Amino acid sequence: MITRGVLGSVLVLVGGLVVSVLPVSSPLDDLPLRHDTPGRLVGLGLVIGGLGLGGWAWLELLRRVRTGTGGMLLVHRAAASWSAPLLLAPAMFSRDGWSYAAQGVMTRVGFSPYEHGPSVLPGAVVEAVDPMWLDTPTPYGPLPLAWGALAAGLTREPWDLVVAHRLLALVGLALLAWAVPRLAAAAGRDPVYAAALVLPSPLVLAHGVAGLHNDLLMVGLMAVALAVALEERWVLGAALGGAAAAVKLPGGLVCVAVVLVSLPLAATLGDRLRRLVAVAGVSGGVLVAAGLATGLGVGWVHALGVPGVVRSPLSVTTQVGQLLSWLQQLAGLPGPSPVEVLRLTGTLLALALAAACALRAPTGVPATAVRMAALTALAMVVLSPVVHHWYALWVVPFLAATRLGPRAEAALVGLLGLVGLVAPLDSTLRARGTDIAVAVVLVVGVAVTQAVGHRRALAAAPREPARLVG
């Protein structure tokens, strides 16, 4: 099983050298396979085959944990060994990693990424940046930018800078390895199974490690924030919530759960409001202090609308808004753009739900706090004006730590496997029709094969009682 997962990651790495976007000055960009359709399809097959092998190994790991034949050491071995081959890979499944590299260099040389886009830089570091983001500021917080600036003090080679940011993603993975079992134990869930669901999952490996998205670090800090708050250290939890927001602003949502778990049972409205103010003060202070300490300030506030230039096909509010906009144009009706109205409405509804949880959800109950962390993150993802596959990272650690019914658990396993498997359908394919068609066929074939095989294996395997805590 471990060997199968390692082989899968190696295939993803090798295939990624063919299908991933690389700087044009990179010697590997001249590989013949990269520039003809048969070659790209070979690389694509290797990537999807590797993801399929990794998913197969992960499903077997889950079965071993469920039957009591696998423990936490096996889970950690799987996560570490399956991540290792991806450490030196280029930015995969999106170009965000190349943007991180350029933003780090900008920070290092004195161009504020909150005021300028990467196009202000000369040379190879901007060659693989998505043209959509070349002239736009970044909405990310100061912590990943400061790390990028530190790395840029050692090298200006784009690939090396991508690897440096992948190390930061692995920090997020390590934080989850510490926090998820503790959240699960507090919520009465099997800690080993919760860790197995998250750490070596296709979602985390494909989007968090190979894709090196800042979201993995953000959710790692969120999970640790709630875990320490469960140990009656709410001030530290609030500070870590602020650190999560200093990676990406939605990380601050965990502060709602920090408030709930830090109050006694049946807390009054006054108690809630006072604790909300205190937690907001601590987390907000950390966020502002991070900007001041790095010299970047709070310019990210002005760049929060940058992701909204994308009409994300996974955003419910965007898609419904586009449908209403088409109907509006068809009928010749005046008025504001339904897309913008629904996007704003969705964001406000998600924030209203978070506020309602803070003011009305039961206090002093660890399982409730974990569940509310999952609920508020899920609402923000579902109602967000922009949604990408890797946004599922915001929710999964908290859902995995929550006791779920059989159907919900099966849906979570399916989500974790499928979102990782469809990673090659992102911008890496550079919109070539043949590549996309072949990728869809391969993904569907692998997904169906895995689902059928997993169902049969579960039916045949004996199941031990879950190792519940609490």
Buried (B, 14 or more C-beta within 10 A) or exposed (E): BBEBBBBBBBBBBBBBBBBBBBBEEBEEBEBEBBEEEEBBBBBBBBBBBBBBBBBBBBBBBBBBBBEBEBBBEBBBBBBBBBBBBBBEBBBBBBBBBBBBBBBBBBBBEEBBBBEBBBBBBEEBBBBBBBEEBBEBBBBBBBBBBBBBBBBBEEBBBBBBBBBBBBEBBBBBBBBBBEBBBBBBBBBBBBBBBBBBBBBBBBBBBBBBBBBBBBBBBBBBBBBBBBBBBBEEBBBBBBBBBBBBBBBBBBBBBBBBBBBBBBBEEEBEEEBBBBBBEBBBEBBBEBBBBBBEEBEBEBBBEEBEEBBBEBBBEBBBBBBBBBEBBEEBEEEEEEEEEBBBBBBBBBBEBBBEBBEEBBBEBBBBBBBBBBBBBBBBBBBBBBBBBBBBBBBBBBBBBBBBBBBBEEEEBBEBBBBBBBBBBBBBBBEBBEEBEEBBEBBEEBBEEBBEEBBEEBEEEBEEEEEEEBBBBE
